[in-house]
């Protein structure tokens, strides 16, 4: 397969020692290196990708754990980038995307079986139903090594140079000459990128402009865009420095389109599972156990955890994305960029967990048909389970604690299994599972905390009185019951859409990998 730009860039950025504990690493599309004997770690990475036509916009957020002396990034890029192509992004938008797509824990109470029926509720709409610059001279010795500095500029805390190289050996020597510590054996990994004609984005970081928290440098996120036929995210180089298992979360945004893997098995996370009250205090651990069990049943699969209209959610852990946030993540540079309506975009979350034994190829994406699942929605066979094909994307990982009615039942025809909010009317809302790469693993037994079987992955609930809950009817908290006929699966959901907006144009930046460095001699920033 031809090595695409994302392959070039992501590949180099993907080899890293990610966290102190090898079995709870969060994948990074690159590798960190250091001078002397210091060890550098990346322990959190988020990748948000937009795709339309041949245009890909990639935004990446990382933090860094290591000594506070100077460090830098090295990123392969397809062309010579100029200052106008590179900007930093606000950090907050990444946390928003993570929470909106995270698996969520909800809590329902069975409503009074003798209460009169309410009008049917449309789960899709939330409505009540009626029945090129000139090269700059190279650094000393650069020409002799086949390395040329093509451009130089500053952006945010980054001092950027753009390099071209004639061969990987010369690039290695130039980086060593400039006091970058390259990991042993990196040369063969760099060679395909040099031979493909890539340039190299080298960003030295001025630590005086970086915020450190608990020994971690909170780097400003970066975004860049490019045009290519390939839509992929190479990650194999991330295994070069890591002996453990790595997690990678990729968030994909596209107008009216869901994406999944073209070269790995695809599976959706089991959803709409009733769980016991104990899960409330250990939801992240519960979900990690469910995710790992899903991969045991589906080896090498990449798991779809969320795919929904970007302008809505149901239930919503917080307001849905707005037009300004979409533009910040790349909508401003997409073809037909005048339309930023969140309801035009599908937000998909893919979760991969891999090691050197299970990862054979880089990640290649393909367009996929819409799916639904994980909603408080009743079909002919009861509450929908798993995922199924549909006309719109409304799929999420959702897990429920349910409290059966304990009051009097003194009517002739009680209606059981109608679920809603608490009797007090006060409700905390859904609880998202975040920081899943760091969730405890290995001690939770799913059979003891689920209130029903999970046939999709062969898990059987322990037979206790608490696990014998009635199958719930579909009813959103505080709303009437829903039926298959009432759900028209409309594309533009408005259940939790946000109309909030902020001033300012979105930032258009470019980045895709990090190669950490330290001065070997005096540790001064160059």
SEMARVO-651716 format. One line per 10 residues: their letters; for each residue x, y, z of C-alpha. Coordinates in steps of 0.001 Angstrom, whole numbers, padded with zeros to 6 digits. Example, Ala and Ser with C-alpha at 12.3 -4.5 7.8 and 13.67 -1.06 7.14 Angstrom:
AS) 012300/-004500/007800 ~ 013670/-001060/007140 .
end
This chain:
XXXXXXXXXX) 000000/000000/000000 ~ 001309/003475/-000831 ~ 002555/005311/002245 ~ 000109/008197/002701 ~ 000844/011395/004552 ~ -001011/010337/007655 ~ 000945/007122/007504 ~ 004162/009078/007369 ~ 003274/011435/010156 ~ 001417/009176/012535 .
XXXXXXXXXX) 003917/006441/012089 ~ 006825/008453/013401 ~ 004788/009820/016226 ~ 003690/006419/017429 ~ 006617/004856/019302 ~ 006564/005837/022967 ~ 006903/004624/026522 ~ 003502/005784/027610 ~ 003109/005368/031321 ~ 005005/003971/034264 .
XXXXXXXXXX) 002818/000853/034470 ~ 003171/-001127/031224 ~ -000329/-002578/031229 ~ -002152/000739/031487 ~ -000641/002732/028682 ~ -002450/005217/026522 ~ -001224/005059/022949 ~ 000700/007933/021478 ~ 001233/008476/017751 ~ 004966/009039/018145 .
XXXXXXXXXX) 007844/008446/020518 ~ 009614/010425/023215 ~ 013375/010355/023632 ~ 015688/012122/026042 ~ 019291/012999/026526 ~ 021448/011557/029306 ~ 019618/008941/031376 ~ 016268/010650/031799 ~ 013039/008881/030948 ~ 010147/010734/029377 .
XXXXXXXXXX) 006564/009555/029338 ~ 003404/010448/027490 ~ 000411/009200/029436 ~ -002582/010718/027697 ~ -003323/011213/024021 ~ -006478/012191/022188 ~ -006758/012256/018428 ~ -009673/014024/016737 ~ -009898/013578/012958 ~ -012200/015257/010426 .
XXXXXXXXXX) -012625/013879/006942 ~ -014384/015144/003838 ~ -013437/014212/000277 ~ -009631/014029/000231 ~ -009260/016490/003107 ~ -008215/015250/006539 ~ -007874/017503/009575 ~ -006020/016003/012521 ~ -005885/017486/015997 ~ -003849/015947/018799 .
XXXXXXXXXX) -003649/016594/022498 ~ -000836/015142/024636 ~ 000677/015722/027996 ~ 004239/014972/028997 ~ 005816/013584/032138 ~ 009538/014012/032633 ~ 012227/016524/033526 ~ 011254/020160/032976 ~ 014253/020915/030734 ~ 013864/021572/027020 .
XXXXXXXXXX) 012163/019038/024816 ~ 010819/019014/021266 ~ 008664/017259/018675 ~ 009633/015809/015300 ~ 006773/015311/012842 ~ 006842/014169/009195 ~ 004712/016439/006969 ~ 003881/016171/003239 ~ 004810/019737/002269 ~ 006759/022691/003616 .
XXXXXXXXXX) 004409/024224/006162 ~ 004443/027957/006711 ~ 003457/029902/009819 ~ -000112/030374/008600 ~ -000559/026581/008511 ~ 000314/025996/012163 ~ -001610/027150/015216 ~ -002378/025882/018716 ~ -005863/024825/019823 ~ -007738/025443/023079 .
XXXXXXXXXX) -007408/022475/025390 ~ -011022/022390/026572 ~ -012559/021124/023322 ~ -010816/017746/023703 ~ -012337/017153/027137 ~ -015742/018015/025664 ~ -015411/015443/022898 ~ -014220/012792/025348 ~ -017121/013251/027783 ~ -019772/013384/025065 .
XXXXXXXXXX) -018653/010074/023554 ~ -017688/008246/026754 ~ -019615/005165/027916 ~ -022243/006349/030364 ~ -023936/005038/033481 ~ -027569/006025/033978 ~ -030030/005425/036783 ~ -033767/004807/036382 ~ -036685/004330/038755 ~ -039801/002359/037894 .
XXXXXXXXXX) -042763/004717/037782 ~ -046089/004227/039547 ~ -047728/001263/037729 ~ -051145/002816/038333 ~ -050312/006241/036865 ~ -052244/007102/033673 ~ -050276/006642/030409 ~ -048584/009674/028891 ~ -048191/010631/025209 ~ -045542/008678/023313 .
XXXXXXXXXX) -042078/010201/023056 ~ -039918/010273/019918 ~ -036402/009283/020989 ~ -034843/010686/017820 ~ -036259/014198/018038 ~ -037185/014516/021681 ~ -040705/015568/020624 ~ -044034/014402/021965 ~ -045871/012518/019236 ~ -049361/013347/018083 .
XXXXXXXXXX) -051111/009801/017922 ~ 005832/027231/-000944 ~ 008575/029797/000397 ~ 012310/029920/-000581 ~ 014564/027662/001530 ~ 016459/029105/004481 ~ 020155/028159/004752 ~ 020726/024912/006592 ~ 022418/024699/009958 ~ 026191/024145/009833 .
XXXXXXXXXX) 026957/020740/008396 ~ 023373/020227/007232 ~ 024131/020339/003531 ~ 026874/017760/003905 ~ 024318/015457/005513 ~ 021624/016081/002911 ~ 019472/018036/005388 ~ 018047/021489/004584 ~ 016067/023898/006783 ~ 013160/024906/004524 .
XXXXXXXXXX) 011325/027272/006897 ~ 011455/028672/010437 ~ 008780/030314/012603 ~ 007363/030449/016145 ~ 003846/029514/017231 ~ 002637/029374/020828 ~ 005329/027728/022940 ~ 006872/026055/019887 ~ 009961/027159/017906 ~ 009447/025448/014559 .
XXXXXXXXXX) 011846/024470/011776 ~ 010834/022500/008674 ~ 013485/020089/007411 ~ 013990/018123/004220 ~ 016369/015161/004064 ~ 017893/013139/001263 ~ 018405/009992/003323 ~ 017546/008719/006785 ~ 021188/008284/007813 ~ 021871/011964/007161 .
XXXXXXXXXX) 018740/012929/009111 ~ 019822/010802/012067 ~ 023278/012392/012058 ~ 021848/015908/011788 ~ 019498/015345/014727 ~ 022366/013916/016781 ~ 024563/016868/015784 ~ 021823/019241/017010 ~ 021689/017387/020362 ~ 018546/015330/019751 .
XXXXXXXXXX) 018762/011868/021300 ~ 017343/009352/018826 ~ 016404/005899/020154 ~ 018554/003022/018965 ~ 017146/001366/015886 ~ 015088/004353/014776 ~ 016865/004679/011435 ~ 015063/001866/009601 ~ 011738/003250/010818 ~ 012568/006718/009476 .
XXXXXXXXXX) 013764/005478/006108 ~ 010348/004973/004409 ~ 009318/008501/005350 ~ 012506/010048/003998 ~ 012264/007986/000803 ~ 008634/009055/000296 ~ 009769/012698/000143 ~ 008294/013826/003446 ~ 009454/016974/005179 ~ 010006/017032/008915 .
XXXXXXXXXX) 008272/019438/011280 ~ 010625/019979/014234 ~ 009155/021977/017120 ~ 011397/022820/020054 ~ 009375/023682/023134 ~ 010147/026649/025348 ~ 009352/025317/028821 ~ 009095/028871/030164 ~ 005830/029069/028215 ~ 004506/025663/029336 .
XXXXXXXXXX) 002350/024938/032377 ~ 003591/022039/034518 ~ 001153/020239/036803 ~ 002342/017466/039134 ~ 005476/017052/037049 ~ 003592/016893/033749 ~ 003923/019453/030978 ~ 000516/020363/029593 ~ 001354/020945/025935 ~ -000895/023100/023780 .
XXXXXXXXXX) -002828/020915/021335 ~ -001915/021212/017662 ~ -003949/020803/014482 ~ -003060/020490/010824 ~ -004814/019502/007612 ~ -003757/017892/004373 ~ -005203/016316/001224 ~ -004612/012646/000469 ~ -006451/009628/-000908 ~ -005491/007654/002183 .
XXXXXXXXXX) -007444/007928/005416 ~ -005345/006128/007983 ~ -003544/006410/011309 ~ -000324/004385/011509 ~ 000489/003343/015058 ~ 003023/000514/014767 ~ 006013/002699/015595 ~ 004378/003279/018960 ~ 005448/-000239/019875 ~ 009146/000419/019341 .
XXXXXXXXXX) 009704/001663/022890 ~ 006868/-000134/024635 ~ 006689/-003690/025923 ~ 003145/-003328/027249 ~ -000403/-002875/026037 ~ -001509/000461/024631 ~ -004907/002139/024328 ~ -005822/004508/021525 ~ -009018/006546/021312 ~ -009795/008108/017937 .
XXXXXXXXXX) -012706/010531/017537 ~ -013934/010947/013957 ~ -016103/013800/012694 ~ -017587/013764/009191 ~ -020600/015312/007517 ~ -023349/012679/007572 ~ -020900/009772/007738 ~ -019768/007149/010241 ~ -016356/005486/009908 ~ -014951/002134/011009 .
XXXXXXXXXX) -011857/000028/010260 ~ -011082/-001248/006764 ~ -008280/-003632/007786 ~ -009257/-004853/011269 ~ -012386/-006579/012599 ~ -015092/-004188/013793 ~ -017318/-004769/016801 ~ -019693/-002548/018767 ~ -019471/-002542/022537 ~ -022278/-004477/024279 .
XXXXXXXXXX) -024752/-001874/025452 ~ -028005/-001396/027378 ~ -026817/-003723/030141 ~ -028509/-003528/033542 ~ -025944/-003462/036343 ~ -025998/-003642/040125 ~ -025690/-000642/042409 ~ -022063/-001537/043211 ~ -021056/-000345/039734 ~ -021869/003229/040785 .
XXXXXXXXXX) -018553/003528/042659 ~ -016431/001633/040131 ~ -017935/002398/036747 ~ -014559/002856/035027 ~ -013343/-000493/036342 ~ -016592/-002142/035243 ~ -016304/-000739/031739 ~ -012637/-001738/031415 ~ -013624/-005318/032313 ~ -016460/-005249/029767 .
XXXXXXXXXX) -014146/-003839/027088 ~ -011442/-006431/027765 ~ -014009/-009253/027660 ~ -015256/-007910/024321 ~ -011730/-008075/022906 ~ -011208/-011588/024270 ~ -014282/-012637/022300 ~ -013220/-010567/019253 ~ -009390/-010665/019030 ~ -007697/-007753/017217 .
XXXXXXXXXX) -011009/-005918/016809 ~ -011384/-002158/017031 ~ -014422/-001303/019145 ~ -017032/001291/018198 ~ -018162/002920/021443 ~ -020187/005816/020083 ~ -021655/007150/016837 ~ -024242/009921/017058 ~ -025373/013213/015565 ~ -022740/015683/016823 .
XXXXXXXXXX) -025431/018241/017645 ~ -027344/016076/020112 ~ -027067/013322/022718 ~ -029508/011272/024796 ~ -028765/011150/027679 ~ -026352/014072/027696 ~ -023479/014198/030208 ~ -023126/017838/029089 ~ -024343/020009/026179 ~ -023615/018757/022679 .
XXXXXXXXXX) -020955/020304/020430 ~ -021632/023725/018955 ~ -020643/025262/015617 ~ -017644/027134/017043 ~ -016200/023933/018514 ~ -016675/022111/015209 ~ -014871/024883/013381 ~ -012071/024744/015952 ~ -011626/021038/015249 ~ -011400/021599/011511 .
XXXXXXXXXX) -014742/022382/009898 ~ -013372/025768/008848 ~ -010979/024132/006361 ~ -013263/021423/004980 ~ -014719/021695/001471 ~ -018100/023425/001725 ~ -016900/024874/005019 ~ -019661/027508/005180 ~ -021974/025050/006959 ~ -020847/024311/010527 .
XXXXXXXXXX) -024171/022955/011804 ~ -023373/020199/014333 ~ -026461/018310/013169 ~ -024760/017818/009800 ~ -021869/015920/011392 ~ -021577/012413/012822 ~ -019288/012000/015843 ~ -017803/008491/016124 ~ -015519/007096/018813 ~ -013251/004108/018064 .
XXXXXXXXXX) -011241/002359/020773 ~ -008238/000129/020042 ~ -006131/-001734/022588 ~ -003130/-003555/021246 ~ 000354/-004936/021791 ~ 003209/-005989/019524 ~ 001594/-009431/019238 ~ -001809/-008185/018120 ~ -000947/-005159/015971 ~ 000091/-006105/012441 .
XXXXXXXXXX) -000938/-003094/010379 ~ -001607/000590/010814 ~ -005216/001713/011166 ~ -007050/002342/007883 ~ -010557/003832/007979 ~ -013544/003282/005700 ~ -017040/004762/005472 ~ -019692/002684/007247 ~ -023490/002478/007304 ~ -025474/004104/010154 .
XXXXXXXXXX) -026228/002139/013323 ~ -028386/002602/016406 ~ -028263/001079/019867 ~ -027899/001847/023550 ~ -031066/003950/023800 ~ -034003/003687/026183 ~ -036044/002354/023310 ~ -038539/-000517/023133 ~ -038817/-002747/020071 ~ -040937/-005797/019522 .
XXXXXXXXXX) -038432/-007908/021476 ~ -038116/-005475/024362 ~ -035400/-002930/025071 ~ -032972/-002783/022149 ~ -029740/-004689/022726 ~ -026455/-004307/020906 ~ -026393/-002423/017607 ~ -028393/-002672/014404 ~ -028479/-001011/011010 ~ -030703/002050/010695 .
XXXXXXXXXX) -031198/005251/008761 ~ -029339/007455/011240 ~ -026474/007139/013718 ~ -027724/006861/017303 ~ -025380/004372/019004 ~ -023754/004634/022440 ~ -022372/002499/025255 ~ -024954/002872/028016 ~ -025407/000955/031298 ~ -028243/001281/033791 .
XXXXXXXXXX) -028921/000889/037494 ~ -032684/000303/037817 ~ -034859/000565/040929 ~ -038139/-001348/040800 ~ -041361/000165/042172 ~ -041744/-000567/045894 ~ -044939/001335/046598 ~ -048557/000164/046595 ~ -050123/-001307/043451 ~ -053895/-000965/043945 .
XXXXXXXXXX) -055272/-000607/040394 ~ -056928/-003273/038244 ~ -054430/-003057/035326 ~ -050999/-002001/036543 ~ -048441/-001018/033901 ~ -045051/-002388/034972 ~ -041640/-001576/033534 ~ -042171/002137/032903 ~ -038891/003818/033829 ~ -038125/007434/034615 .
XXXXXXXXXX) -036576/009804/037113 ~ -036446/009415/040903 ~ -039538/009986/043047 ~ -037881/013072/044523 ~ -037485/014571/041063 ~ -033790/015295/041713 ~ -031392/013523/039380 ~ -027615/013808/038926 ~ -027611/012837/035239 ~ -025451/010293/033400 .
XXXXXXXXXX) -021973/009441/034679 ~ -019345/009198/031880 ~ -016399/006805/032138 ~ -013210/008758/031400 ~ -009470/008026/031746 ~ -010193/004411/030870 ~ -006550/003608/030067 ~ -005842/004067/033789 ~ -008874/002173/035143 ~ -008026/-000754/037479 .
XXXXXXXXXX) -007969/-004068/035633 ~ -008021/-007728/036584 ~ -010024/-007791/039807 ~ -013644/-007089/038792 ~ -015787/-010121/037951 ~ -018483/-009065/035512 ~ -020749/-011951/036483 ~ -021083/-010490/039988 ~ -022000/-006940/039010 ~ -024325/-007360/036035 .
XXXXXXXXXX) -028071/-007841/036503 ~ -028565/-009724/033227 ~ -026627/-011972/030859 ~ -024491/-010555/028035 ~ -024893/-013181/025275 ~ -022773/-011237/022759 ~ -019615/-012011/024743 ~ -020788/-015140/026590 ~ -021053/-013594/030072 ~ -023722/-015042/032394 .
XXXXXXXXXX) -024909/-013075/035408 ~ -024564/-014695/038816 ~ -027918/-016107/039890 ~ -028917/-013907/042792 ~ -032298/-012338/043608 ~ -030924/-008943/042589 ~ -030077/-010208/039084 ~ -033630/-011282/038363 ~ -034785/-007794/037365 ~ -037662/-007453/034974 .
XXXXXXXXXX) -036822/-006489/031409 ~ -037447/-002735/031268 ~ -039880/-001042/028999 ~ -038532/001894/027049 ~ -038963/005160/028837 ~ -036568/008025/029176 ~ -036382/009518/032677 ~ -039244/011916/033075 ~ -040756/011081/029673 ~ -043437/008688/028444 .
XXXXXXXXXX) -042643/005243/027075 ~ -041244/004989/023548 ~ -042179/002433/020906 ~ -040588/001227/017672 ~ -043346/002805/015663 ~ -042924/006152/017354 ~ -039211/006338/016647 ~ -038739/007565/013079 ~ -034939/007511/013453 ~ -034619/011033/012170 .
XXXXXXXXXX) -031152/012209/011275 ~ -031313/015500/013126 ~ -031765/014645/016770 ~ -032442/017501/019163 ~ -032656/015656/022472 ~ -029813/017591/024078 ~ -028558/019926/021434 ~ -026763/023058/022506 ~ -027225/026429/020917 ~ -024459/028012/022962 .
XXXXXXXXXX) -021646/029628/021057 ~ -018552/031668/021750 ~ -016835/034499/019951 ~ -013750/033991/017840 ~ -012845/032131/014700 ~ -011651/028502/014953 ~ -007972/027794/014904 ~ -006444/025995/011931 ~ -003371/024126/013113 ~ -001292/021184/012135 .
XXXXXXXXXX) 000463/018502/014149 ~ 000706/014793/014370 ~ 003624/013487/016306 ~ 006091/014096/019082 ~ 009749/013234/019481 ~ 010977/014417/022870 ~ 014550/015670/023393 ~ 016832/017139/025951 ~ 020101/018912/025679 ~ 022831/016390/026357 .
XXXXXX) 025356/018925/027596 ~ 024043/022063/029257 ~ 020268/021377/029050 ~ 019711/024835/027675 ~ 016987/025448/025159 ~ 018344/026121/021653 .
end
